[in-house]
Amino acid sequence: MDFAFIQHTIAVMPPFVRWAWVAVLLACLATMGLIQLWEHRHFARLGKAGSWASLRLLLLIIIPLTAGVLIIPAQAISGPEALAYFYGALFTVAPLMWFGLHVLCGRWLRPALSKGESLFLAASALFTLFVPVIGLSLAQGPIFMATRSIEASSYQSAPRMPLAHVAGAPRRFELPDGEVIFTQSLMAAPGIRLDRVDYKFGDLWSGQKDSLPQFLCRHGEDLHLMWPAREPTPQFRIFWRNAAGQLVQADHSPAANALAAAPAEVFAIGFREDGIDPPAPIPRARASLGYLRPDGSFHFRWLDMLQPGESFDDNCLMRGYRRVDWQREGAIQKVALYFTLNGQPPLRAEIERPPAN
């Protein structure tokens, strides 16, 4: 068991979640204790309290023996037969061992327990052992929903502040097929920690903490936009934590007059042997890399497979982007850009490596 992972998981839990699970565990332990207390009183009235306690202590032997008939043979068998044996024994050998040992031990005790009393205690012990499993399973959904509700409330109530990112001037690029795209970079102020970005789609706001809309990518705490001119100008809401750890928010949308004033540029990508230098950051989900096959045809590789050292948290292709295994892959010959347009066919543009001089 990876105790370090368990400790890390508990440490990163929000306080409400941590205390909710503590409360569930305490409730499970209390339920288990009440079951044992009721059993003790019941058998004390029958004059068999000592036999009840002895059989409960014998669980320290019965549990390992029952687990052994499941695990040890399964480990000795290789292949899918091991799983078949485990499930088969779980519903045949293990119940016979569990209930049989309870009946056998109950007969040896003084005063002896009847067969019915031993079977009852076997079933009761099994139920008691599963109380935490049942309790944790039943509590998972309500705790998750309560956590989502509290999280949503914290975002809605976050105070509005001036944008802590410095918005660069928008840039207007023309693709080889004549389509126009815009880009803009938002550079984070020192000491802030980006938390989440919501975006406006029609009249609704949408967003999740661990994902970004297609028109955005992230590099550290900075954000970079890229969207086609045929689409409406993005409107989004940035949530971040300031140096004091306070969650705050601000809305942003590139100014229409700044977009109109942006001079036209060619989206010229610099091609190196080991990578590319795009003129503006490209969201990873919008690009694929084209390589030349021996027969002269092209194949394209999406960037959903991360290289060593890469992370989906930083999902921009920046200037200086390098392929780790470029010597085996070969030089990149094309970069294809993809844009999903609402109610229109998707836009795809290819930028080719210039011919060698």
Disulfide bonds with the S-S distance in Angstrom:
Cys217-Cys316 2.05
